[in-house]
Amino acid sequence: MLTTGPRGTKDILPDTIGQWLYVEKTVRDICDLYGYKEIRTPIFEHTELFLRGIGETTDVVEKEMYTFIDRGKRSLTLRPENTAATVRAYLEHKLYADIAVNKLFYIGSMFRYDRPQAGRYREFHQFGVEALGTLNPAIDAEIIMLAVQFLKTLGLNDLKLALNSVGCPNCRPVYRERLQEFFRDKLEELCSDCRSRYDRNPMRILDCKNEHCKELSMGAPNITDCLCDECTDHFEQVKSLLTEAGIEFELDPRLVRGLDYYTKTAFEIQYAPLGAQSAVAGGGRYDGLIEECGGSPTPAIGFAVGLERVLLALEKQALLPEVSQAMDVFVVALGATAQKPAFKLLCDLRAKSIKASMDFAGRSLKAQMKQANKAMARYVVMLGENEVNDSCVILKDMITSDQEKIAIKEVVNKLYAEVKD
Ligand code: HAM
């Protein structure tokens, strides 16, 4: 146990961190392009925020939250998602006071107690975007375009954008009734989760993963047939803006999403080669959430991308770039007398912004050269007792294998000229 991480978690080791930094840089570049500013909120929040925000009848709240009581007897929860927390921060810091539409993004760990499998973890990372303060359908289109452009910039092309409108508190009760009517005589056959969803939140039946429930819900009424005029008009405008922008989408009237705060636009981006966990991104409008959290009625929309899934997809398509972590110089010191001058040389190299490292374990020449190779060092500087006595070093070019003896006081300038050229 002491040498194994908790189930569903993953260490990101030095040899893969470059891939994460590459994806995160793409996130930052695209958010910069679209004018979204980064926000960082705590990893845990008051449990109540998620109960109210996400909805008590969702799987996330019912089965997946990491909730604990702290020493002050408060109930806290590791964030299972970051929309509710962003709304909390938006209200706490009155971000609405200065800016009419706040455009925010985040990158960070989320926590859900789910059955781990490829692409599904208990700690995972999301990049998310939230635009708070406008009902303009153009922001729906912008948010969706940002998600698509992010994935395409990384090279993922065979994406399916599924789009739906899940209505609003005006039209949803009508749909709810029609759904209940549809499932009434199938109730006995539904799984126990769906039987309890029937009264509390029948739309969730459409999202059940149970094969028999899926079959039973074939032919269920579509929400888009029950939308009120306002929702219909909004949806039409979003579709037309996306079409004009050349963003392909597929209408999916059964797309209900797993969190309760959604209103109007809902979407998911799927990448089929990922198999069972093919949803790489999901989001939508949540026009009632800010009010639910104690603010004045404020429309908002956002999405989140699962970064592990994106990395899996990039790996599958061999789209991950080789990220070089090569050193410019590796200093090899042999024997006790060489240690101090070698360390001084290391400091002088770094003072000139030359990437340099050395062996601190006092190992053999062979072992140190091996380490230099592993560090992909472009040059090696060697010094032992003789070199120290002669105030010189041996400089080896690791590509040509040429080596020369030069004065120690000249080596930094020479390497600077080579490396920074
Ligand atoms: P979500 O659909 O629950 O939405 O999660 C978004 C994405 O996070 C999923 O499409 C998936 O890629 C990834 N994801 C979810 N659970 C896991 C897991 N256990 N392991 C690995 N990846 C996972 C939200 O979280 C909303 N907050 C999105 C949003 C933002 N809606 C409006 N604003």
Boltz pocket constraint, residues with backbone or C-beta under 6 A from the ligand:
constraints:
  - pocket:
      binder: B
      contacts: [[A, 80], [A, 81], [A, 82], [A, 83], [A, 112], [A, 114], [A, 119], [A, 120], [A, 121], [A, 122], [A, 123], [A, 124], [A, 125], [A, 126], [A, 128], [A, 129], [A, 130], [A, 258], [A, 259], [A, 269], [A, 279], [A, 280], [A, 281], [A, 282], [A, 283], [A, 284], [A, 285], [A, 286], [A, 301], [A, 302], [A, 303], [A, 304], [A, 305], [A, 306], [A, 307], [A, 308], [A, 309]]
      max_distance: 6.0
